[in-house]
Amino acid sequence: MLKKIRTESITSSKSSKPLDVMDSAHGWLEEWETNVGQFIDECNKNKIKCFLLSHASPCFENASDEAKEFANKDLNMGNRFDCFVKYLKIIHNVTISLCDKKGAHFIDITDAFDAVSPFQKRFSLFVDRMHFTEEGNALLADSIFKKIKGVL
């Protein structure tokens, strides 16, 4: 386990199955899409180029059981690795659709993080399941710059 500063803890969910909260019946996705859509509309109204980023994450599809167990300890995942992967996929697809529909730019930075291996090295870019270390921030900034410079 790496030495990390914990910036958050996973609280117990009302649902006995974490994947249940991903069900669209909970309304979270529609609310998120409305809020982000309003943000894009405001940018468009003020002639501001709007860029939405994919979510960089230590979690990834087809992770081994070893990687998931390591994430539970190192990233405080609380056995929610698969739930987080599902969330990322949902948000990724909706973000692309929103950008297409409203004329915003989608910047997919996942390839930069997917290229980092082994998984222990990838996990070292994060202090928890969402927040970056200095090295993670540097990779994020470099990836954004490479993808955005041609649009500006």
C-alpha positions in Angstrom: 0.0 0.0 0.0 1.3 3.4 -0.9 1.5 6.3 1.6 -1.4 8.6 0.7 -3.3 11.4 2.4 -7.0 10.4 2.5 -9.2 13.3 1.3 -12.4 11.5 1.5 -14.0 8.3 2.8 -16.8 6.2 1.3 -19.9 6.4 3.3 -22.4 3.6 3.5 -25.0 3.7 0.8 -28.8 3.4 1.4 -28.6 0.7 -1.2 -27.3 -2.8 -0.3 -25.9 -3.1 -3.8 -23.8 -0.1 -5.0 -24.6 -0.7 -8.6 -28.3 -0.1 -7.8 -27.7 3.6 -7.4 -26.5 3.7 -11.0 -30.1 3.0 -12.1 -31.4 6.0 -14.0 -34.6 5.8 -11.9 -32.8 7.7 -9.2 -32.8 10.8 -11.4 -29.2 11.8 -10.8 -28.3 11.5 -14.5 -31.0 13.7 -15.8 -30.2 16.3 -13.2 -26.5 16.1 -14.0 -27.2 16.4 -17.8 -29.6 19.4 -17.2 -27.0 21.2 -15.1 -24.1 20.7 -17.4 -26.3 21.5 -20.4 -27.2 24.9 -18.8 -23.5 25.5 -18.3 -22.8 24.8 -22.0 -25.8 27.0 -23.0 -24.4 29.9 -20.9 -21.0 29.5 -22.5 -22.6 29.5 -26.0 -24.7 32.6 -25.2 -21.5 34.4 -24.2 -19.5 33.1 -27.2 -17.1 31.2 -24.9 -15.6 28.0 -26.2 -16.7 25.2 -23.9 -14.6 22.1 -23.3 -15.8 19.1 -21.3 -13.3 16.5 -20.3 -13.7 12.8 -19.9 -13.1 11.6 -16.3 -9.6 10.4 -15.7 -9.7 7.6 -13.2 -7.6 5.0 -11.6 -10.5 2.6 -12.3 -10.7 0.8 -15.7 -12.7 -1.8 -17.4 -11.5 -5.5 -17.3 -9.3 -4.9 -14.3 -8.0 -8.0 -12.6 -9.2 -9.1 -9.2 -5.7 -8.2 -8.0 -6.1 -4.6 -9.2 -9.5 -4.3 -7.6 -8.2 -5.6 -4.3 -5.2 -3.2 -4.5 -7.6 -0.4 -5.2 -9.7 -1.2 -2.2 -6.6 -0.8 0.0 -4.7 1.9 -1.8 -7.5 4.1 -3.0 -10.2 3.4 -0.4 -12.6 2.0 -2.9 -14.7 0.0 -0.5 -15.4 -2.8 -3.0 -17.0 -0.3 -5.4 -14.5 -0.5 -8.3 -17.0 -2.0 -10.7 -19.6 0.6 -9.7 -17.2 3.4 -10.4 -16.3 2.0 -13.8 -20.0 1.8 -14.7 -20.5 5.4 -13.5 -17.6 6.6 -15.6 -18.9 4.9 -18.7 -22.4 6.4 -18.2 -21.0 9.9 -17.7 -18.6 9.5 -20.6 -21.4 8.6 -23.1 -23.7 11.3 -21.9 -21.0 13.9 -22.0 -20.2 13.1 -25.6 -23.9 13.3 -26.5 -24.2 16.7 -24.7 -21.2 18.1 -26.5 -22.5 16.9 -29.9 -26.0 18.2 -29.2 -24.9 21.6 -27.8 -21.7 22.3 -29.8 -19.2 22.0 -27.0 -15.8 20.3 -27.4 -15.3 16.9 -25.8 -11.7 16.2 -24.8 -11.1 12.5 -24.1 -8.0 12.2 -21.8 -8.6 8.6 -20.8 -6.0 7.3 -23.3 -3.2 9.1 -21.4 -4.2 7.3 -18.2 -4.9 4.0 -19.9 -1.4 4.0 -21.2 0.1 4.0 -17.6 0.9 0.5 -16.4 1.2 -1.5 -14.3 -2.0 -0.7 -12.4 0.1 0.2 -9.3 1.7 3.0 -11.3 -1.7 4.2 -12.5 -3.1 4.2 -9.0 0.0 6.2 -7.8 -1.4 9.1 -9.9 -4.3 9.5 -7.5 -4.6 10.1 -3.8 -8.1 8.5 -3.8 -10.5 7.4 -6.5 -10.9 10.9 -8.0 -8.2 13.3 -6.8 -4.7 13.5 -8.4 -1.2 13.5 -7.0 1.2 16.1 -8.4 2.3 13.5 -11.0 -1.3 12.8 -11.9 -2.0 16.6 -12.3 1.0 16.9 -14.6 -0.2 14.0 -16.8 -3.7 15.5 -16.9 -2.4 19.0 -17.8 -0.1 17.5 -20.5 -2.9 15.4 -22.0 -5.3 18.4 -22.0 -2.8 20.7 -23.7 -2.0 18.1 -26.4 -5.7 17.7 -27.2 -6.8 21.3 -26.9 -4.0 23.2 -28.7 -5.4 22.4 -32.1 -8.8 23.8 -31.3 -7.7 27.2 -29.8 
